[in-house]
Amino acid sequence: MLFGLDGVEIGLIIVFLTLFASILSGFPVAFAIGGAGVISFAIIAALDSAGLLIHQAIDSGSQAYAQLIGEGVRPETISIFRYPELPRIEEPVFPMGWETALERNLSFVVNRINERVLAGQSIETLLAVAMFVLMGITLERSRIAEDLLTNMARIFGPLPGGLAVSIVVVGAFLAASTGIVGATVVTMGLLALPTMLRNNYSPELSTGVIAASGTLGQIIPPSIVIVLLGTLVGDIYSTAQETRARLAGCTDALTFLGEPAVLSVGTLFQAALVPGIVLAGLYAAFAFGYALYNPAKAPPVLFEDDAPAAADYASPQERLTWLLGVPSAIVLALVLLGGAGVIGGQGVSVGTTTAGPDQASLRTNVSEQCQASMIDLHGQEAWDRAVAQQEAIQSAGGEERRNLTDEEIAERTEAALAAVPPIGTGFALGFALLGVLLSIGRGIAPSANPVPLIVGAAGIGLAFLFDLVVFDPLMSPGARFLWLIVPFLMILYGMRAAIDMMGRSELLKVIFPPLVLIVAVLGSILGGITNPTPAAALGAGGAIMLAAYRLLREENRSGKIVIQGAFAIVLMILVGVNFDLRVTTETAGFENWAAFLVAQAAYLYAIFGIGYACWVLWRKTVLTPVVRETAKVTSMVFTILIGSQILNLTLISFGGEHYIQQWLRSFDNEMVAFLIVMLVLFVLGFVLDFLEIIYIVVPIVGPVIYGGTLDPKWVTIMIAVNLQTSFLTPPFGFALFYLRGVAPPGITTGHIYRGVLPFVLVQVLGLTLLWAFPGIVTFVPDLIPN
């Protein structure tokens, strides 16, 4: 054997050395990855043909191997790492020759490109990448970060370390707006770093907090990293669990797990929300604590000269009451009413046969081997409960399917209606949000005429009264609309006054429009209303309209067309959610047709509004660079996707991927294997971008870490936070290079390295918290059903 190493081990070394050399060569990464796959395959094929690469494979015909099989050991679990004493045979790394491997690779590449890039199911989710990139770049070019930094500095500046805290807040906000790490770090480095240095902040704290806050775009949704990970690991998790189920003797993963083996991007967005907030909170807490112990290096800052003149002033008691007290009371009321069963889902679904939705928690009609495996996974108590449930279903007539009579359907419908909460969840959340906005308007301008706000609040109360007394789940949307006309008019009257009042606050004028956009995008995903792709389209269109409105206001021109287009989008969504727009069905009546015509008119006007916004951006030479940058980033993502497939196929062709997976599976504790993977990803994050790691490394280790008992949501978020940590770590962290490129001449690389090290420790603390308390990740997905 060459150098005393196994041929597969030498092949792995060749692949990774070729990859690193290709990346360091200066060629674009997207092409360097594919080129590394081609070059490494050629080198390995040449060495294998010369007889220099010999693989020590286990002799499956030996007596020792047969003895293991006779003892019940599965062939899939036998490897040279678990059983190094087994007899071995020498064979080439390409058992059927490199020609056969090349032919298979070429056909596989063509099929995979067609599956993932051109016509596969994942293409719809990958389209979200392009639209989220467009959304982020548009908001970045609209100078929203500059206004946010200015206003946040006025709020937090008087506190010790207030500027650093404001950087964290703005970084989290931009992360939710753009999801692009490089753009956030560069933007805040250009805008905030000179301000912090002028106000006597230490260079270390200034650079550290900017670099750390900029990386929040890796984890806070809508993160492009999460989108790409979700499209990849969803397939890996499903396939790995199907394999696990078959090894356990079950027919499929649904039978074995008791639930579908599905992992969606929306679920990952839910899982990433709380960890992102926790990390931002840890950053802010460190900055504030650092300022308390080193007040000279993070002094309070007052912005008196350039502070905007306020049209109205509220006393501390009024601000506390209307800006905190009333909104908190509304949220508390929603929680209490939800717990009491007054607020909840109002869906009523009654089956027409005796084989209704009732079913046992686990499938019990399985083989003995599958039963033993399921008991080992779920516990004897869960199995006994499922058996009892199945027996109860059969005793109730579940063994025979028959159609229910009209009387039975009526009885079941009446029983379902009796159990429905009187107020719907969506109804309560929507009108409660309107109440919060009325309260905020009152807190901003307490001396303004309160009558419109009172009228609006009365309209909200009247709407809740109608929902409580008049509405029922079977009432048609048209009838509900007629009942709500008067409350809607009252609420609109109050909301117009509230928006005018909120416009007197410079902070709300800056933060409210993009905040509404972020809430709309994330709310539709986290609430399970839609998947990331339509939400990303909504975000991209909203960002274009927001940027156009801002440019029009800078020219003192009217932005009514843009605002009306935005309202048309909202109207279109509301009509689509509440009405059945399938007018081609036989049951379509006047109500359906009226709703369809309204939605169609709103759609056409929304298209006109977005087109007008695009024209405004094009006239101001903003649209062209935005589209160009979006095309550049999106093309890079898809090219790396294709190139990574070539590199992965090179690994598969000579058994490198299988060799790595066998080594990881040789550890009896899957947490140990996952910890090793995390350490490897951390180190690779020094020299590889997240795209390369996602598409090269994760497919190799994914079948192992996603094929066990670990929660896939937790595994994925841990990987994302781990990559975020590596991007901060000197000397190769990518965020540090972004910041170094825009830092003033007085800032040295040493300043950046020393400044970021404490935040690396804070990041490690965050990773430790997620490791010790997985509920931080799983809390929101468990709370919000998908």
N, C-alpha and C positions, 0 to 999 in steps of 0.2 A: 504493500500500500504506500502511496505517495505521502512522505513526511509522517508515516505512521498513523494517518488519519483515515477515517472511513470516506469513501468516495462521495457520499451524500454531504458529509461535513465540509469537504473541500468545495463542493458545488455551492453550498450556502455561503462560504467565505467569498467565493468568486462573485456571486451575485451581489452581495452587499458592498464589497470593495468596488465593483464596477458602478453600482448605484451612487455611492458617495463620490467617486471620481467624476462621474457624469454631472452630478449636481455642482461640484466645485469647479467644473470646467468653464463655467460661464454661459453655457447654452441655456435657453429657456427651460425651466423645470419640466414643463408639460411635455417637451420633446425628449429631454434627457432621461426621463423615466422609461419611456418606450424604447429608446435607444439602448439603455442599460440592459433591458430584457433581451433584445436581439443580440447584443455583443456578448453578454454572459452565456447565452445559449450556445453561441458559436464556439466560445472558448471551452465550455464543458463538453460539447459534442466532439471537438478535436481531441481533447485529452482522453475522453472515453474511447474514441476510435483507436487511439494509440495504445490502449490497454493500461493507462496510468491511473484510472479511477476505478477502484474496486469497492463494491458495496458488500458489507458483511450482513447478509440476510439470514434470518432464522430458518433453519432446515425444518420445513413443515412435514417432512417424511420421517423424521427421527422418532425413536421410541419415547424420548422424554417429552416431545411435543404431543404425541398421541396420549401419553399419560395425563398431561394437563387437560386435554380435551375430555378425557374420560372422567376427570374429577369435576367436570361441569364448568370449567373456565372457558369463556367465550373467545373465539379466535380474534375478535376485534380488540380485546384487552391484552393480548399477548404481545409484548415488545421486548427489544433488547435491553430496555431500561428497567423493566419490571423483573425480567428473567434473564439476567446476563449470563447465566451458566448454561443456557440452552445451546445445543450444537448449531453451528452456522455453516453456511455455504457462501462461496464467493460468486458474485454475479456483477455484470456491468450496471452502471447507474441508469442506462437506457436498456431495459431488458429486451425490448424488441427492436432496438436500434434507434438512432437519433432521427432517421428518416420518418419512421412511423410517428415518433413524438412530434416532429415538425408538422406532419400532415394533420394530426389531431389538433395541434395548437391553432393552426390556421383556420380550420373549420370552427373551432370553438370561439376564436376571436370574432369571426363573422357573425356567428349566432349570438354571442354576447352583446356585440354592438347593436345588432338588430333588436335584442331583447331590452337592453338598458338605455340605449341612446336614441333609437329611431322609433320603435313601435311597442315597447314593453309597457307594463303597468306602472313601473317606477318613473316613466317619463313625465307623467302628470305631476308627481310630487317634485321632481327635479325642476320643473318649470317654475316652482315657487322660488328657487334660487335666483333666477334671472329677475323676477319681480321684486323680491326683497332687496336685491342689489340695487335695482332702479330706485326703489323707495329710499334706501339709505343714502345713495349718492345725491339724489334730488334734495333731500333734507339737508345734507351737508352743504350743498352749493347755495341753499337758501339762507345761509348765515344764522341758522337757528341756534347753533352752539354759542356764537358770540353774544347774542342777547341773553341766553340762559346763564352764561358765566357772569355777565354783568349784574343781572338781577339776583342771582344766588349769592354773589359776593356781597351785595348790599344787605342781604338777610343774615348770612352767617358770619360776615366779616367782623363785626364787633366781638365775636366770641374768640377765645384763645384757639388758635388753629382753624379759625373760621374759613379762611380761604381754602385750606386743604379739604375741609369737610364739604365745601361747596363744589370742589373739583370731583369728589366722590359722587355727590348727588347728580351733577351734570353728566359724569361718566356713565352712571347707571341709566340716566334718561336717554343719552345718546346710544347706549347699548341696545335699549329697547326700540330705538328709532332706526338705527342703521344695521346693527349686527355685524359690523365690519371692524375688526380690531385695528388695522392699520390706519383707517380713516379717522377713527376716534382718537388714537394716540397722536397722530400728526396734527389734527385740528386743535386739540387741547394744548399740545406743545407749543403751537404757534401763538395761541391766544392767551393762555393762562400762565405759562412759564415766565415771560417777561414781567407780568403783573406781580407775581409772587416774589420775584427777585427784587423788584423796585420797592416792595413793602417789607424788605429785610427778612424774608423767609430764607431758611438755609437751602443751599442748592440741593443737598441730599434729600430733604423732605419734599421739596418741590418736584424734583424729577421722579422720586419714588412713587408719590401719590398719583402723578400723571400717568406713569407707565402702568401702575397696578389698576387704576380706574379704567384705563383704555382697554384692558384685557377682559373687562366684564362683558364685552360683546361676544365672547366665546360661550357664555353660559346663559345670560339673560335673554329670554325669547323676545322677538323672533330671531334666533341665532342661526346663521347659515351653517355653522358647525353642527347644530342639532338637526337641521334639515338633512344634511348630507349623511350624518350618522344614522338618522332614522330610516332613510331609504335603503341603507346598506344592511344595518343590523336587523331590520325587520325580517328580511329574507333569511339571514343567518340564524336568527332565533327560531323561526318557524321550522327550518330544515333540521336544526340541531335537536329540537324537541321531538320532532317526528322520529328521528333516529333513536333518541333516548327511549321513546315509547316502544318502538319495535324491539329494542334490546331488552326491555322489561317484559316482553311477551304480549303487549297490547297491540290493537290494530292501528290506533292513531293517537296523536297527542291529546285530542279532545277527550278521549276515553281515559287516558292515563292521568292527565292533569285535572280533569273536571272542568276545564275552561279552555277556550280557544287559545292557541299559541300565537297570539297576534301582538305586535308592538308597532304602534303608529307614531308618526311625527307629532300629531296632536297630543298624544299621551306623554311624549317626551317633553313637549313644551310645558305641560302641566307639571311634570316632575322637576323641571329646571327652574321654575318660578321661585320657590322658597329658597333653594340653595343660592341663587343669584342675589336675592335680597339679603341673605345671611352674610355672604361674602362682602357685599357693599357695606353692611352694618359693621363688620369687623374692620374694614378699612377705615371707616369714619371714626370708630371707637379708638383705633390706634392713633390716628392723626390728632384727635382731641386729647388723648392721654399724653402723647408726645409733647403737645403744646403746654400742658399743665406742668410737666417736669422740666421743660426747656422753653420758658416763655420768651426768651430773647430770640430763639430761632423760629418761632411761629407766633408773632405778636398779633394782637387784635388790630383790625383795620377799619377805619371809618371812611365812608364815601359821602362826605357832606357837600362837597363842591358840585358834584355831578348828579346828586340825588334828584330824581324827578319830583316836581311839585305835585302834591296830591290834592285832588279836588275835594276830598272829604276825609275827615279823620275820625276814627272810632276809638273809644276809650278801651282800655284793656279788658274791662268787664264785658263790653259789647262784643269785642273780638272773641273772647273766650266763649261767650254764649252762642253766637251765631256761626262762628267758624269751626268750633269744636264741639260745644255742648249739644246743639240741635242735631248736627249730622251723626254724632255718636249715639244720641237717643234714637234716631231713625234706624241705624244699624242694629242697635240692641233690640228694638221692637221687632225687626225682621227676624232676628235670631230666636227671640222668645216665641213669637207667633209660629215660626216654623217648627220649633220644638213642641209646641202645643197642638200641632196638627191643623192650625187655622190656615197656614200657607203651605202649599205643596203642589205636586204635579196633578193636573186635572185630566190626564189622558184616560179614556174609558175604552177598553178593548174587550169584547166578549166573543168567544169562539162560537162557532155554529155546530160543533160536534162535541161528543163527550171526551175526545182526545184533545183537551185544551192545553193551555200552557203549563199545567201542573206536571212536574216531572221530578224524579229523584235528583238529589244534589250530585250523585255520582252514578255512572252506569254500572249496573250490577250483573248484567248478562255477559260476563267475560270469562276467559279461560282461568284455570287455577293459577297458572303462573302470573297472569296479569293481576288477578285478585291479590296474590301475595305481594306483588310489587306496589299495588295501590294502597294496601294496608300499611306497607312500610313507608310510603310517602305521606299519606294523609292521616294515618293512625287508625287503630281499631274502632275508636268511638265514631269517627266520621263514616267509616264503612258500615257499622251497625245502624247508624242513623239513616244512611242511604237505603239500606235493605228494608228498614221499617217504612220509609217513605214509599218505596216501590210496592211493598205489600199493601199499604193503605190505598194507593192508586188503583191497584188491581181489584181490591175488595170493593171499591167504589164503582166498578164497571169499566175500569181502564183497559181491560183485556179485549173489549169489543168496541169498535168505533161505530157510532151511529149519529145521525143528524138530530140536533135538538129541535123540539117543537117550538112554535111561535111563543107559546106560553112560557116554556123554559127559558128561551132567549130573553123574553120580557122580564122574567123574574131575576135572571142574572144581571141584566142591565140595570134594573132598579137597585139591586144590591150593590153593584159597582158604583152607581151614582151616589148612594147613601154613604159610601166610604170615601168619596172624593173630598178633599179639603175645600172650604168655601172660596178661597182666594188662590189664584194660580201663581206659581213661582215667578214666571216671566212678567206677568202683570204687576206683581208686587215690586219686583226689582226695578222695572222701568219707571214706575211712578214714584218710587222712593228716591231714585236718582234725581228726578225732576225736583222733588222736595229739597234734596241736598243743595241743588243749584240755587233754588230760591233763597235758602238760608245763607249761602255764601254771598249772594248779591246783597242781602241785608247787612251782613257783616262788613262788606267793603264800603257801603254807603249808608250808614245808619240814619243820617239826617234826611235822606231822600224821602219822597212821598211813598209811604208803605202800602197804599191802597192797592196798586197793581199786584204786589206780592201777596196781599191777603186774598185777592180774587183768585190768583193762581193756586194758592194753598187750598182755598175752598173748592176749586175745580178738582184738585187731587182727592180731597175728601169725598166729593160727590162721586168720582169715578170708583173709589173703593166701596162706597155705599152701594152703587149699582152692581158691582161685581159680587158683593156679599148677599144682596137681596134679590136681584133680578136675574143675573146671569146663571147659566148652568152649562156644564161641559158640552151638551148637545146643541146649544144655541148656535146658529149660523154666524159666521164672521160679519155678514152684512147687517144682521139685526144688532149685533154688538156695536157696530160702527154707528148706527143710527142713534142708539142710546148714548153713545159717548160724544156726540157732536158738541153738545153744550159744554160738558167738562173740558173737552179739547180746546174750545175757543177761550174758555176762562184760563186754562193753563198757558196757552199761547200768549194771551195778554200779559200774564204775570212773567212769563219767561222773557218776553221782549224787554220788559223793564229790568229784569235781573241781569240780562246780558249787558245792557247799557251800564248798569251799576258795576258789574265785574270789569268792564272796559276801563274804569277809572284806576284800576290797579295795573301798574306796569308789568308786574310779575305775571298776573293772570293773562294779560294781553299776549305775553310771549309764550307762556307754557300751556294755555288752554287749548289752542288749535291743534298742536302736535299731540297733546295728551289725549284729546278726543280721538285722534287718528289711531294712536297706540291702543287705546281701550277698545276701539272698534275692531282692530285687527286681532289683538290677543283675546278679546272677549268672545269673538266668534269661534276662535280655535279652542280656547280653554273651556268654553261652555258647551262644546260638542255640537255647535250649530252647523259648522262647515269644516272642511279639511283645509290644510294650509294653503293650497293653491288658489282657491277663490279668495281667501283672506289676503293672500299676498297681492292678488290683483286689485283688491279693494285698497290696500295700503299704497300700492304704486300710483293708482289713480288719485287717491287722496293727497299724496305727497306732491304730485304735479299741480293739483288745484291749489294746495296750500302755498307752494312756492310762487305760483302765478299771482295769487291774491296779494302776497307780500310785495311783489314787484310793482303791481298796480298801485298799491297804497303808497309806495315810495315815490311814485310819479304823481300822487294826488289825483289818481283816476279812480273811477267807480269800479268796484269788484263785484257788482250785483250779479253779473252773469255767472261768475265762478260760484258765488254763494248759492244761487238758485240751482246750479248744476249739482252742488253738493246735497242740497235738500232733495233734489230729484233722485239721487242715489239712495238716500235714506228712505224716501217714499217707496221706491221700487222694492227695497229689501223688506220693508214692513208689509207691503201688499203681498209679496211672494211668500212670506212666512205665515201670514194669517189666512190667505185665500187659496183655494184650489184653482190654479191657472190652466188646468188641462181642459180646454174648451172643446176639444175634439171628441170627448166622451159623450155617450148618450145622455148621461145625467146632468150635463152642463146646462145651467139655467141662466136667468138674467143676472144673478149675483156674480156668477163666475165670469160672464162676458164683461160685465162692468169693471170688475177687478182687473181682468186681462187688458182691457183698453187703457185703464189708468196706468197699469204697470208698463205697457208698451209706450205710452206717451212719456212717462217718466224716464224710461230707458232711452228714448230718442233724445230727450232734452239733456240727459246726463252725458250722452255721447257728444252732443253739441258743446256742453260745458267743458268737457275734457279736451275736445278739439280746440276750443278757444283758449284754454289754459296752455296747451302745447304751442299755439301760435304766439302767445305772450312770451313764453320761455324762449322760443326760437328767435323772436324779434330782439330779445335782450341777450342773445348769444349764450344762453344757458343750456338750452335743450341739446344742442349738438355735442358739447363735451360730456354731458350726462349720458347720452345714448352711446357715445363712443366708449366711455369708461365702462358702462354696463356690458356692452358687447365684449370688451377686452376681458373683464373678470369672468363672465359666463363662458366664453370660449376657453379660457384657461381651465375652468372647472371641468368642462366636458372633455377637453384634450387630455387632462390628467387622468380622468376616468378611463379613457381608452388606453392610454399608455400604461396605467397601473394593471390593467387586465393582461397586457402582454408580459409584464414582469411577473405577475402572479402565475401565469401559465408556465413560464420558465421554471419557477419553483415546483409547480405541480408535476411537470414532465419528468423530472429526475428524482421525484420523491422527497423534495425538500420540505414541502408543506406538511406532508404526512409525518416526516421525521420530527419536526418541531412539535406537532400535535401529540405524538406519542410521548415525547419527553415531558410535556406539560401534564399529560394524563398519568404519568408515572408517579406523580405526587398524590398520596392518598387523600389529602385535604385540598378541596377545591379553592378554599380561601388562600392557601399558600400559593397555588398556581396563579390565582388572580393577582396576588401581591407581586409575584415575579413579573407578570405582564405589565402591571402598573409601573414597576421600576424600569422595565425596558422602554415603555412608552415615554417615561419621563426623560430618559437619557436621549432617546431618538428625537424628542422635541427640541433638543439643542441644535440639531443640524437639519431636521426636516420640518417643513411646514405642515399645518394640520391636514391639508389635502392629501399630501403624500402618505401621512400616517394613517389616515382614514381608509384610503383605497389600497394601500400596500400591506400594512401590518394587521389591521383589524380583520380582513378576510382570512389571514393565516391563523390567528389565535382565537377568532370568533367562535368556531365550532366547539372549542373547549370551554371557554368562559360563559358561553350562552347555552351550553348543552347540559348544564347541571341544575342545581336547585337555587342558584343565585337569582334574585329578582332582576330581570333584564333592564327595567327602568333605572334601578340603582346602579347597575354595572355601567350603563351608557353614560349616566350623569357623572359618575366617578371618572370615567375616561375623559369626558369633556373638561372637567375641573382639573384633572391631572395635566392635560395638554396646556390649559391656561397657566398652570404653575410653571411648566417648563419654559413657556414663552417669556416668563419673567426672570428666569434664573441666569445669572452671569456664568460664563462670558458670552454665551451664544443666543440668549433669549431674543426672539424676533422683535418684541416690543421695545427692547433697548436700542436696537438698530434704527427702528422707526423714530424714536425720540432723539437719538444722537444726530440724525440727519437734519432735524429742525431746531436743535438747541442753539442758543446764542454762543458766541466764541468763548465766553468765560466759563462755560460749563464743560468740564472734562469727562472723559469716559469713567474716570475714577469716581467722580461725583455721582454719576448715574448708577454705577455698580454698588457703591456704599448706600445710596438712597433706596435702592430696590431690595436689598437683602432683608431688612425688617419685614417688608411686605411679602417676601417669599416665605418667611416664617409664619406670617399671618395666614398666607394661603395654605401652608402645610397644616396649620391649626384647623382651617376650614375643612380640608380633606379628612383630617382625623375625626372631626365632628360628624362628617357624613359617613365615615367608616363605622364609628361607634353608634351612631343614631340614624339608621337607614330611614326611619320615619320622616326625617326632614325631606327626603326625596319623595317618598310614597304618600305623604299626607294629602296633597292636593289631588293626585289621580284617584285615590281611594274616596275622596270627598265628592268629586265630580264624576258621575257615571259617564261612560263613553257609549 
